[in-house]
Amino acid sequence: MPTPLSILQQYWSYQSFRPQQQAIIQSVLDEKDTVALLPTGGGKSVCYQVPALMNDGLCLVISPLIALIKDQVSNLEKRNIASLSLHSGQTFYEVKQTLQNALHGNYKFLYVSPERLQSRMFKEYASALNINLIAVDEAHCMSQWGYDFRPSYLQIAELRNIVDAPLLALTASATPLVLDDIKDKLKLKDAVVFRQSFQRENLSYSVFKIDSKINKAIEILSNVKGSGIIYCKSRKLTKKIAELLKLQHINADFYHAGLTHEMRSKKQEAWLNNEIRIMVCTSAFGMGIDKPDVRTVIHYDVPECLESYYQEAGRAGRDEKKSYAVLLYNSTDENELKNLPALRFPPIKEIKKIYQSLVDYLQIPVGIGEGNYYDFNLNEFIKNFNLDVFTVISTLKMLEQESYISFNETVFLPSTACFVTTKELLLAFEQSHSLLEPVIKCLLRTYEGIYDNKISINEKLISRLVKIPVEEIKQMLLQLQLFNVIDYAPQKETPQIYFITNRASAEYLTINYERYKQCKNEFEKRIETMLAYLNASIVCRSKFIGNYFGDNEITDCGICDNCLKRKSISVSEEEFITIKERILNMLADENVSVQNILHSCRHIKKEKLWQVLNYLQSEKIIKIETDGSVYKLKP
């Protein structure tokens, strides 16, 4: 019988597991519901792929992003592991064909976007599939208290009524509150929870409050060689910074969701192959990309929560060599963060007004729209209705959370075609239109089922097969459509609004106000934590992050900006005792904020105070919460 290690060596050529991986795999093999909290780059996929390969049947993997699904399937196929995927953008015929293959073929993995779980066809097939494990990737999307809640994830629990298999939930960024919500919403039975330390011994975190971010970025990239990422919050800024870096002879390019699918793939490939050194990008870049030798991740703008920052910064140093995560900010960034909750949670009246504008723009009458995609030009919409861009985006997210719509800026809907004429008429048409005959023959030979079903096609492939330029192929396909020979829809890369339910009257649009208030409250807490991280002048950055995610065993990293600062300050034994007694006396009867301690001891150097505070916390004498409150622990 194969062992987990022999499977790992056979397919991945790794000689040993990373911390916690083997224990997680054993828990899954023992058919226990399991939760794995592993840091970014901690090897989450191996935790379900290895046990799935050891058992008969199919592993069902639920993943939120099409790009992530395609990357995983591609990586498995390179290892000669047969895998399938179901996601938005596939035609009815392709979905049915994939489920037929999963039922009758020798496949080990079926990757599914959560939206597909709700379809009647999937539910019909699910009970017949021999599923040995349900793996839920990015499980924090399950929780409305998390930073990336996706309502479609709530449908996963229904699978447990159809499929009798253990469930493995995986995430890199779940706070204790979100972890409890994951266990509850997924109906996990006596779940075993594995938590890998958030300590990244090779990753140095730094924060700089500065006026000229570009000068600091150039300085960092000049001192730290190798591959890097710079994250920005706007598309326009990615291009501007890339151009400024090029002027300094730094090989850089830009990436955002507004580029074509082909262009994004080309840039990503060039960066992966080190043809581009620095990728300046929005948060659309990086998910599912496995590049171990990233030396630097710079955040040019402040993320709105520590979860996002940790995920993105964690893309540095996956090869366990010294790497740097740098966050740049100024006073404007701080003020924008403080104002964010009011913008992110617009009044209910404003939400209804924007919803009405949206359905007017898309020209959708009341009572229809369910299951349809609509092209959506955000800039045109904002201009036509004189709306604020941030309020619109926030409203779209709110409507997503209430399960009215789904908004995706990076939807890629491939070209589709289907023959709509009889075979007799088609034969006569070919004889009278000889120039179009090669394309017709190519479609029939290349795409099985295209005569009776709408099939995804690739104009570039057809171009190569018939040796005709791709632009001419597109024109020929449009001609065939005009002659009513085929039903042809060119690929779409414009942002799409997908209506989950029929269009409601804006007047009767229902928003769960209690949930709205709770979500706003949790969002405000995340903003406070991010501000506290920016202004933490002495506490270890790595420890701050670890504590936030519930890792209270984490120790000072010794390599972040604050740890290095502390090393340069010495505290005498006499000073240490005096400061320690002063702090403990203040905490004798009540909890006190860090700010109060610093104010009461303002005659003592702040750096020395923090040294003693950190020592008392590491010795479990006191506890410092992420909101800045300090209390004395019972002996």
C-alpha positions as CSV (number, residue, x, y, z in Angstrom):
1,M,0.0,0.0,0.0
2,P,1.3,3.5,-0.8
3,T,2.1,5.8,2.1
4,P,1.5,9.6,2.2
5,L,5.3,10.1,1.9
6,S,5.6,7.7,-1.1
7,I,2.7,9.6,-2.9
8,L,4.4,12.9,-2.2
9,Q,7.8,11.6,-3.5
10,Q,6.2,10.0,-6.6
11,Y,4.1,13.0,-7.8
12,W,5.9,16.0,-6.3
13,S,9.4,14.8,-5.9
14,Y,9.6,16.3,-2.4
15,Q,11.5,14.2,0.1
16,S,9.6,15.3,3.2
17,F,6.4,17.1,4.3
18,R,6.2,20.6,5.6
19,P,5.1,21.2,9.3
20,Q,1.6,19.9,10.0
21,Q,1.0,18.5,6.5
22,Q,1.4,14.9,7.5
23,A,-0.9,15.2,10.5
24,I,-3.6,16.9,8.4
25,I,-3.3,14.2,5.8
26,Q,-3.7,11.5,8.5
27,S,-6.7,13.2,9.9
28,V,-8.3,13.2,6.5
29,L,-7.4,9.5,6.0
30,D,-9.0,8.7,9.3
31,E,-12.2,10.3,7.8
32,K,-12.4,13.1,10.3
33,D,-13.7,16.6,9.5
34,T,-10.6,18.8,9.5
35,V,-9.7,22.5,9.5
36,A,-6.2,23.5,8.3
37,L,-5.0,27.0,9.0
38,L,-1.7,27.2,7.1
39,P,0.1,30.5,6.2
40,T,0.4,31.7,2.6
41,G,2.8,29.4,0.8
42,G,2.3,26.7,3.5
43,G,1.4,23.9,1.1
44,K,-2.4,23.7,1.6
45,S,-3.2,21.9,-1.7
46,V,-0.9,18.9,-0.8
47,C,-3.1,18.3,2.3
48,Y,-6.1,17.2,0.2
49,Q,-4.3,16.0,-3.0
50,V,-2.2,13.3,-1.3
51,P,-5.0,11.6,0.7
52,A,-7.3,11.8,-2.4
53,L,-4.7,9.9,-4.5
54,M,-4.5,7.2,-1.8
55,N,-8.2,6.5,-1.8
56,D,-10.6,5.2,-4.5
57,G,-12.9,7.8,-5.9
58,L,-13.0,11.5,-6.6
59,C,-11.9,14.5,-4.5
60,L,-14.3,17.4,-4.9
61,V,-12.4,20.7,-4.5
62,I,-14.4,24.0,-4.0
63,S,-12.4,27.1,-5.0
64,P,-13.6,30.7,-5.5
65,L,-11.5,31.9,-8.4
66,I,-11.5,30.5,-12.0
67,A,-7.8,31.5,-12.4
68,L,-7.1,29.5,-9.2
69,I,-9.0,26.5,-10.5
70,K,-7.3,26.5,-13.9
71,D,-3.8,26.8,-12.3
72,Q,-4.5,23.8,-10.0
73,V,-5.9,21.6,-12.8
74,S,-2.9,22.6,-15.0
75,N,-0.4,21.7,-12.2
76,L,-2.1,18.3,-11.6
77,E,-2.1,17.5,-15.3
78,K,1.6,18.2,-15.5
79,R,2.0,15.5,-12.9
80,N,-0.2,13.1,-15.0
81,I,-3.0,13.3,-12.5
82,A,-6.4,13.4,-14.3
83,S,-8.5,16.3,-13.2
84,L,-11.7,18.2,-14.2
85,S,-13.2,21.6,-13.5
86,L,-16.6,23.3,-13.4
87,H,-16.9,27.0,-13.3
88,S,-18.9,30.0,-14.7
89,G,-18.4,30.6,-18.4
90,Q,-18.9,27.0,-19.4
91,T,-21.9,26.0,-21.6
92,F,-24.6,23.6,-20.6
93,Y,-23.2,20.9,-22.8
94,E,-19.7,21.4,-21.4
95,V,-21.0,21.2,-17.8
96,K,-22.9,18.0,-18.6
97,Q,-19.9,16.5,-20.4
98,T,-17.6,17.2,-17.5
99,L,-20.0,15.6,-15.0
100,Q,-20.4,12.6,-17.3
101,N,-16.6,12.3,-17.4
102,A,-16.4,12.6,-13.6
103,L,-19.0,9.8,-13.3
104,H,-17.6,7.3,-15.8
105,G,-13.9,8.4,-16.3
106,N,-10.8,7.7,-14.3
107,Y,-10.5,11.1,-12.7
108,K,-9.2,11.9,-9.3
109,F,-10.1,15.6,-8.8
110,L,-13.1,17.7,-9.7
111,Y,-12.6,21.5,-9.1
112,V,-15.9,23.4,-8.7
113,S,-16.7,27.1,-8.2
114,P,-19.2,27.5,-5.3
115,E,-21.8,28.9,-7.7
116,R,-21.9,25.7,-9.7
117,L,-22.9,23.7,-6.5
118,Q,-26.4,25.3,-6.6
119,S,-27.3,24.0,-10.1
120,R,-29.9,21.2,-10.4
121,M,-27.6,19.2,-12.7
122,F,-24.7,19.2,-10.3
123,K,-27.0,18.1,-7.4
124,E,-28.3,15.2,-9.6
125,Y,-24.8,14.0,-10.4
126,A,-23.3,14.6,-7.0
127,S,-25.1,11.8,-5.3
128,A,-23.9,9.3,-7.9
129,L,-20.2,10.4,-7.9
130,N,-17.9,8.4,-5.7
131,I,-16.6,11.4,-3.7
132,N,-13.9,10.4,-1.2
133,L,-13.3,13.9,0.2
134,I,-14.7,17.5,0.0
135,A,-11.9,20.1,0.1
136,V,-13.0,23.7,0.7
137,D,-10.2,26.1,-0.3
138,E,-10.2,29.7,0.9
139,A,-12.6,28.6,3.6
140,H,-12.6,32.1,5.2
141,C,-15.0,33.1,2.3
142,M,-17.6,31.1,4.3
143,S,-17.8,33.7,7.1
144,Q,-19.7,37.0,6.9
145,W,-17.4,38.3,9.6
146,G,-14.4,37.7,7.4
147,Y,-12.8,40.1,4.9
148,D,-13.8,38.2,1.8
149,F,-17.3,36.8,2.4
150,R,-18.9,35.1,-0.6
151,P,-22.6,34.1,0.0
152,S,-22.3,31.2,-2.5
153,Y,-20.0,29.5,0.0
154,L,-23.0,29.0,2.3
155,Q,-24.4,26.4,-0.1
156,I,-21.5,24.1,0.6
157,A,-23.1,22.7,3.8
158,E,-26.0,21.3,1.7
159,L,-23.5,19.0,0.0
160,R,-23.3,17.1,3.3
161,N,-26.9,15.9,2.8
162,I,-26.0,14.5,-0.6
163,V,-22.4,13.3,-0.2
164,D,-21.1,11.1,2.6
165,A,-17.5,12.1,2.8
166,P,-15.2,13.9,5.3
167,L,-14.6,17.6,4.7
168,L,-11.3,19.5,4.8
169,A,-11.5,23.3,5.2
170,L,-8.3,25.2,4.3
171,T,-7.4,28.8,4.8
172,A,-4.4,31.0,5.4
173,S,-6.2,33.9,7.1
174,A,-8.9,33.1,9.7
175,T,-9.2,34.9,13.0
176,P,-10.6,33.0,15.9
177,L,-14.1,34.5,15.2
178,V,-14.0,33.5,11.6
179,L,-12.7,30.0,12.5
180,D,-15.7,29.4,14.8
181,D,-18.0,30.7,11.9
182,I,-16.4,28.3,9.4
183,K,-17.0,25.3,11.7
184,D,-20.6,26.3,12.3
185,K,-21.5,27.2,8.7
186,L,-19.9,24.0,7.3
187,K,-21.6,21.8,10.0
188,L,-18.3,20.2,10.8
189,K,-18.6,17.2,13.2
190,D,-16.0,17.2,16.0
191,A,-13.6,19.0,13.7
192,V,-9.8,18.5,14.3
193,V,-8.1,21.9,13.9
194,F,-4.5,22.2,12.8
195,R,-2.8,25.6,13.0
196,Q,0.7,26.1,11.7
197,S,2.7,28.8,13.3
198,F,2.5,32.2,11.7
199,Q,6.2,32.6,12.2
200,R,8.1,33.3,9.0
201,E,11.7,33.2,10.1
202,N,13.0,34.4,6.7
203,L,10.5,37.2,6.2
204,S,11.3,40.7,7.5
205,Y,8.3,43.0,7.9
206,S,8.8,46.8,7.8
207,V,6.6,49.9,7.8
208,F,7.7,53.3,6.6
209,K,5.8,56.6,7.0
210,I,7.2,58.8,4.3
211,D,6.3,61.6,1.9
212,S,8.0,60.2,-1.3
213,K,6.9,56.6,-1.7
214,I,8.5,56.2,-5.1
215,N,11.9,57.2,-3.9
216,K,11.6,54.7,-1.0
217,A,10.5,52.0,-3.4
218,I,13.5,52.7,-5.7
219,E,15.8,52.7,-2.7
220,I,14.5,49.3,-1.5
221,L,14.6,47.7,-5.0
222,S,18.2,49.0,-5.5
223,N,19.3,47.4,-2.2
224,V,17.4,44.1,-2.5
225,K,18.0,42.2,-5.7
226,G,15.7,39.7,-7.3
227,S,12.1,39.3,-8.2
228,G,9.4,41.5,-6.6
229,I,5.8,42.7,-6.4
230,I,4.5,46.2,-5.8
231,Y,0.8,46.4,-4.8
232,C,-1.2,49.5,-5.6
233,K,-4.9,50.3,-5.1
234,S,-5.6,51.8,-8.5
235,R,-5.0,50.6,-12.1
236,K,-3.7,54.0,-13.2
237,L,-1.1,54.0,-10.5
238,T,0.3,50.5,-11.5
239,K,1.1,51.9,-15.0
240,K,2.6,55.1,-13.7
241,I,4.9,53.4,-11.1
242,A,6.1,50.8,-13.6
243,E,7.1,53.6,-16.0
244,L,8.9,55.5,-13.2
245,L,10.8,52.3,-12.3
246,K,11.8,51.8,-15.9
247,L,13.3,55.3,-16.0
248,Q,15.5,54.1,-13.1
249,H,16.6,51.1,-15.2
250,I,14.5,48.7,-13.1
251,N,12.8,46.1,-15.3
252,A,9.2,46.5,-14.4
253,D,5.7,46.0,-15.9
254,F,2.1,46.5,-14.7
255,Y,-0.9,44.2,-14.2
256,H,-4.6,44.8,-13.4
257,A,-8.0,43.3,-14.1
258,G,-8.7,45.8,-16.9
259,L,-6.2,44.2,-19.2
260,T,-7.3,41.5,-21.7
261,H,-7.1,37.9,-20.6
262,E,-4.3,37.3,-23.2
263,M,-2.3,40.3,-22.0
264,R,-2.6,39.3,-18.3
265,S,-1.4,35.7,-19.1
266,K,1.5,37.0,-21.2
267,K,2.7,39.4,-18.4
268,Q,2.3,36.8,-15.7
269,E,4.3,34.3,-17.7
270,A,7.1,36.8,-18.3
271,W,7.3,37.6,-14.6
272,L,7.3,33.9,-13.6
273,N,10.1,33.3,-16.1
274,N,12.1,36.3,-14.6
275,E,11.9,38.2,-18.0
276,I,10.2,40.9,-15.8
277,R,11.8,41.6,-12.5
278,I,9.1,43.7,-10.7
279,M,5.3,43.4,-11.2
280,V,3.4,46.5,-10.3
281,C,-0.2,45.4,-9.8
282,T,-3.5,45.6,-8.1
283,S,-4.8,42.8,-5.8
284,A,-6.0,41.0,-9.0
285,F,-2.4,39.6,-9.3
286,G,-0.9,36.8,-7.3
287,M,-3.7,34.5,-6.2
288,G,-2.7,30.9,-7.0
289,I,0.7,31.9,-8.4
290,D,3.5,29.8,-7.0
291,K,6.8,31.7,-7.5
292,P,9.1,30.8,-4.6
293,D,11.9,33.3,-5.3
294,V,10.1,36.5,-4.7
295,R,12.5,38.6,-2.6
296,T,10.4,41.8,-2.0
297,V,6.7,42.6,-1.7
298,I,6.1,46.3,-1.4
299,H,2.6,47.8,-0.6
300,Y,2.5,51.2,-2.1
301,D,-1.0,51.8,-0.6
302,V,-2.3,50.5,2.7
303,P,-4.7,47.5,2.5
304,E,-8.0,47.8,4.3
305,C,-7.4,44.8,6.6
306,L,-4.5,42.8,8.0
307,E,-5.9,39.6,6.3
308,S,-5.3,41.1,2.8
309,Y,-1.9,42.4,3.8
310,Y,-0.8,39.1,5.3
311,Q,-1.9,37.1,2.2
312,E,-0.2,39.5,-0.2
313,A,3.0,40.1,1.8
314,G,3.3,36.3,2.3
315,R,4.0,35.8,-1.4
316,A,7.6,36.8,-0.6
317,G,10.2,34.2,0.4
318,R,8.4,31.0,-0.2
319,D,11.8,29.4,-0.9
320,E,12.6,30.2,2.8
321,K,15.5,32.6,1.8
322,K,15.7,36.1,3.3
323,S,12.9,38.3,2.0
324,Y,11.2,41.6,2.7
325,A,7.6,42.7,3.1
326,V,7.5,46.5,3.1
327,L,4.4,48.8,3.7
328,L,4.6,52.4,2.7
329,Y,2.1,55.0,4.0
330,N,1.5,58.7,4.8
331,S,-1.0,60.8,6.8
332,T,-3.4,60.8,3.8
333,D,-3.5,57.0,3.9
334,E,-4.3,57.0,7.6
335,N,-7.2,59.5,7.1
336,E,-8.6,57.5,4.2
337,L,-8.6,54.4,6.3
338,K,-10.5,56.1,9.1
339,N,-13.1,57.3,6.6
340,L,-13.5,53.9,4.9
341,P,-16.3,52.4,7.0
342,A,-18.7,55.2,6.1
343,L,-17.9,54.8,2.4
344,R,-17.9,51.0,2.5
345,F,-21.3,50.8,4.2
346,P,-23.4,53.5,2.5
347,P,-26.9,54.2,3.9
348,I,-29.7,51.7,2.9
349,K,-31.4,54.5,1.0
350,E,-28.3,55.0,-1.1
351,I,-28.0,51.2,-1.8
352,K,-31.6,51.1,-3.1
353,K,-30.9,54.2,-5.3
354,I,-27.8,52.7,-6.9
355,Y,-29.7,49.4,-7.4
356,Q,-32.4,51.2,-9.3
357,S,-29.7,53.0,-11.4
358,L,-28.1,49.6,-12.1
359,V,-31.2,47.9,-13.4
360,D,-32.1,51.0,-15.4
361,Y,-28.6,51.0,-17.0
362,L,-28.9,47.3,-17.8
363,Q,-32.5,47.7,-18.9
364,I,-33.8,44.8,-16.9
365,P,-37.6,44.9,-16.1
366,V,-39.0,43.7,-12.7
367,G,-39.3,40.0,-12.4
368,I,-36.6,38.8,-14.9
369,G,-32.8,38.5,-15.0
370,E,-32.2,35.4,-12.9
371,G,-29.2,33.4,-14.2
372,N,-28.2,36.0,-16.8
373,Y,-24.9,37.8,-17.4
374,Y,-24.9,41.4,-18.4
375,D,-22.0,43.5,-19.8
376,F,-21.1,46.2,-17.3
377,N,-19.0,49.2,-18.0
378,L,-18.3,50.7,-14.5
379,N,-16.9,54.0,-15.7
380,E,-19.8,54.6,-18.1
381,F,-22.3,53.7,-15.4
382,I,-20.8,56.1,-12.9
383,K,-20.6,58.9,-15.5
384,N,-24.2,58.4,-16.8
385,F,-25.8,58.4,-13.4
386,N,-23.3,60.9,-11.7
387,L,-22.3,58.5,-8.9
388,D,-19.3,58.1,-6.7
389,V,-17.1,55.2,-7.8
390,F,-16.3,53.9,-4.3
391,T,-19.9,54.1,-3.2
392,V,-21.0,52.1,-6.3
393,I,-18.3,49.4,-5.7
394,S,-19.3,49.1,-2.1
395,T,-23.0,48.8,-3.0
396,L,-22.3,46.1,-5.5
397,K,-20.4,44.2,-2.8
398,M,-23.4,44.7,-0.5
399,L,-25.8,43.4,-3.1
400,E,-23.5,40.4,-3.5
401,Q,-23.6,39.7,0.2
402,E,-27.4,39.8,0.1
403,S,-27.3,37.3,-2.8
404,Y,-29.0,39.5,-5.4
405,I,-26.1,39.7,-7.9
406,S,-22.5,38.7,-8.5
407,F,-20.0,41.2,-9.8
408,N,-16.8,40.1,-11.4
409,E,-14.3,42.5,-13.0
410,T,-12.2,39.6,-14.4
411,V,-14.8,37.4,-16.0
412,F,-13.5,35.6,-19.1
413,L,-16.3,34.1,-21.1
414,P,-14.8,32.1,-24.0
415,S,-16.2,32.3,-27.6
416,T,-19.0,29.8,-28.2
417,A,-20.6,28.3,-31.4
418,C,-23.3,25.9,-32.4
419,F,-24.6,24.8,-35.8
420,V,-28.3,25.9,-36.3
421,T,-28.9,24.5,-39.8
422,T,-29.8,21.1,-41.1
423,K,-27.0,18.8,-42.5
424,E,-28.6,19.0,-45.9
425,L,-28.6,22.8,-46.0
426,L,-25.1,22.9,-44.6
427,L,-23.8,20.7,-47.4
428,A,-25.4,22.9,-50.0
429,F,-24.0,26.0,-48.3
430,E,-20.5,24.6,-48.3
431,Q,-20.7,24.0,-52.1
432,S,-21.8,27.5,-52.8
433,H,-19.4,29.2,-50.3
434,S,-16.1,27.4,-50.8
435,L,-14.1,30.1,-48.9
436,L,-16.0,29.4,-45.7
437,E,-15.8,25.6,-46.1
438,P,-12.4,25.1,-44.3
439,V,-13.7,26.8,-41.2
440,I,-16.9,24.7,-41.2
441,K,-15.0,21.5,-41.6
442,C,-12.6,22.5,-38.8
443,L,-15.4,23.3,-36.4
444,L,-17.1,19.9,-37.1
445,R,-13.8,17.9,-36.7
446,T,-12.4,19.8,-33.7
447,Y,-15.4,20.3,-31.5
448,E,-17.4,17.1,-30.6
449,G,-21.1,17.9,-30.0
450,I,-21.0,21.3,-31.8
451,Y,-23.8,20.3,-34.1
452,D,-26.3,19.9,-31.3
453,N,-24.9,22.0,-28.5
454,K,-23.3,25.4,-27.8
455,I,-19.5,24.7,-27.4
456,S,-16.6,26.9,-26.3
457,I,-14.3,27.4,-29.2
458,N,-10.8,28.9,-29.7
459,E,-10.3,31.1,-32.7
460,K,-6.5,30.9,-32.4
461,L,-6.6,27.1,-32.5
462,I,-8.9,27.2,-35.6
463,S,-6.5,29.8,-37.2
464,R,-3.5,27.4,-36.7
465,L,-5.4,24.4,-38.0
466,V,-6.7,26.0,-41.2
467,K,-3.7,28.4,-41.6
468,I,-5.8,31.5,-41.9
469,P,-5.0,34.7,-39.8
470,V,-7.1,34.8,-36.6
471,E,-8.8,38.1,-37.4
472,E,-10.0,36.6,-40.7
473,I,-11.3,33.6,-38.8
474,K,-13.4,35.8,-36.5
475,Q,-14.8,37.6,-39.6
476,M,-15.6,34.2,-41.2
477,L,-17.4,33.1,-38.1
478,L,-19.5,36.3,-38.0
479,Q,-20.3,35.7,-41.7
480,L,-21.5,32.2,-40.9
481,Q,-23.7,33.7,-38.2
482,L,-25.2,36.2,-40.6
483,F,-26.0,33.4,-43.0
484,N,-27.8,31.6,-40.1
485,V,-25.4,28.6,-40.3
486,I,-24.0,28.9,-36.7
487,D,-24.9,30.7,-33.5
488,Y,-21.6,32.4,-32.7
489,A,-20.8,34.6,-29.6
490,P,-17.3,36.1,-29.5
491,Q,-15.4,35.9,-26.2
492,K,-16.2,38.5,-23.5
493,E,-13.7,40.1,-21.1
494,T,-15.8,43.1,-20.1
495,P,-16.8,43.1,-16.4
496,Q,-20.0,41.2,-15.9
497,I,-23.0,41.5,-13.5
498,Y,-24.6,38.1,-12.9
499,F,-28.2,38.2,-11.5
500,I,-28.6,35.4,-8.9
501,T,-32.3,36.3,-8.5
502,N,-34.8,38.1,-10.7
503,R,-34.7,41.8,-10.7
504,A,-36.6,43.2,-7.7
505,S,-38.3,46.5,-7.3
506,A,-35.8,48.9,-5.6
507,E,-38.6,50.0,-3.3
508,Y,-39.0,46.5,-1.9
509,L,-35.3,45.6,-1.9
510,T,-34.6,43.8,1.4
511,I,-31.3,44.4,3.2
512,N,-30.8,42.5,6.5
513,Y,-30.1,45.6,8.7
514,E,-28.9,43.7,11.7
515,R,-26.3,41.9,9.6
516,Y,-25.5,45.2,7.9
517,K,-24.7,46.7,11.3
518,Q,-22.7,43.7,12.6
519,C,-20.6,43.6,9.4
520,K,-19.9,47.3,9.6
521,N,-18.8,46.9,13.2
522,E,-16.4,44.0,12.3
523,F,-15.1,46.1,9.4
524,E,-14.4,49.0,11.7
525,K,-12.5,46.6,14.0
526,R,-10.4,45.5,11.0
527,I,-9.6,49.1,10.2
528,E,-8.6,49.8,13.8
529,T,-6.2,46.8,13.7
530,M,-4.6,48.0,10.4
531,L,-4.1,51.4,11.9
532,A,-2.6,49.8,15.0
533,Y,-0.2,47.8,12.8
534,L,0.9,51.0,11.0
535,N,1.6,52.8,14.3
536,A,3.1,49.9,16.3
537,S,6.5,51.3,16.9
538,I,8.1,48.7,19.1
539,V,6.0,45.4,19.1
540,C,7.3,42.7,16.8
541,R,5.5,42.9,13.4
542,S,5.4,39.1,13.0
543,K,4.1,38.7,16.5
544,F,1.4,41.3,16.0
545,I,0.1,39.4,12.9
546,G,0.3,36.0,14.6
547,N,-1.6,37.2,17.6
548,Y,-4.3,38.7,15.4
549,F,-4.9,35.3,13.9
550,G,-4.9,33.5,17.2
551,D,-1.3,32.3,17.3
552,N,-0.3,33.2,20.8
553,E,2.8,30.9,20.9
554,I,4.6,33.1,18.3
555,T,7.9,34.7,19.5
556,D,9.6,37.9,18.4
557,C,11.1,37.4,14.9
558,G,14.2,39.5,15.6
559,I,14.4,40.7,12.0
560,C,11.4,43.1,11.5
561,D,11.9,46.9,11.7
562,N,10.7,47.0,15.3
563,C,12.8,44.1,16.5
564,L,15.9,45.6,15.0
565,K,15.1,49.0,16.6
566,R,14.7,47.3,20.0
567,K,18.0,45.6,19.7
568,S,19.7,49.0,19.5
569,I,18.2,50.1,22.8
570,S,19.5,48.7,26.1
571,V,17.6,48.7,29.4
572,S,19.6,48.3,32.7
573,E,18.4,45.8,35.3
574,E,17.5,48.6,37.7
575,E,15.4,50.4,35.0
576,F,13.7,47.2,34.0
577,I,12.6,46.4,37.6
578,T,11.3,50.0,38.0
579,I,9.3,50.0,34.7
580,K,8.0,46.5,35.4
581,E,6.6,47.4,38.9
582,R,5.1,50.6,37.5
583,I,3.2,48.7,34.8
584,L,2.0,46.0,37.1
585,N,0.8,48.5,39.7
586,M,-1.3,50.2,37.0
587,L,-2.8,46.8,36.1
588,A,-3.5,45.7,39.6
589,D,-7.2,46.7,39.7
590,E,-8.2,47.3,36.1
591,N,-7.4,46.9,32.4
592,V,-5.5,49.8,31.0
593,S,-4.8,50.9,27.3
594,V,-1.3,51.0,26.0
595,Q,-1.8,54.7,25.3
596,N,-2.6,55.3,29.0
597,I,0.6,53.4,30.1
598,L,2.7,55.4,27.6
599,H,1.1,58.7,28.8
600,S,1.5,57.9,32.6
601,C,5.2,56.9,32.0
602,R,6.0,59.7,29.5
603,H,9.2,60.5,31.4
604,I,10.5,57.0,30.4
605,K,11.7,56.4,26.8
606,K,8.9,54.8,24.8
607,E,11.3,52.2,23.4
608,K,12.2,51.0,26.9
609,L,8.6,50.8,27.9
610,W,7.8,48.6,24.9
611,Q,10.8,46.3,25.7
612,V,9.3,45.7,29.2
613,L,5.8,45.3,27.9
614,N,6.9,42.8,25.3
615,Y,8.9,40.8,27.9
616,L,5.9,40.7,30.3
617,Q,3.6,39.5,27.4
618,S,6.2,36.8,26.3
619,E,6.3,35.6,29.9
620,K,2.5,35.4,30.0
621,I,2.4,37.9,32.9
622,I,0.2,40.4,30.9
623,K,-1.8,40.2,27.6
624,I,-1.9,43.0,25.0
625,E,-4.9,42.8,22.7
626,T,-4.8,44.0,19.1
627,D,-7.1,47.0,20.1
628,G,-4.4,48.2,22.5
629,S,-6.0,47.1,25.8
630,V,-3.6,45.5,28.4
631,Y,-4.6,43.3,31.3
632,K,-2.8,41.2,33.9
633,L,-3.0,37.4,33.5
634,K,-3.8,35.2,36.5
635,P,-0.8,33.3,37.8
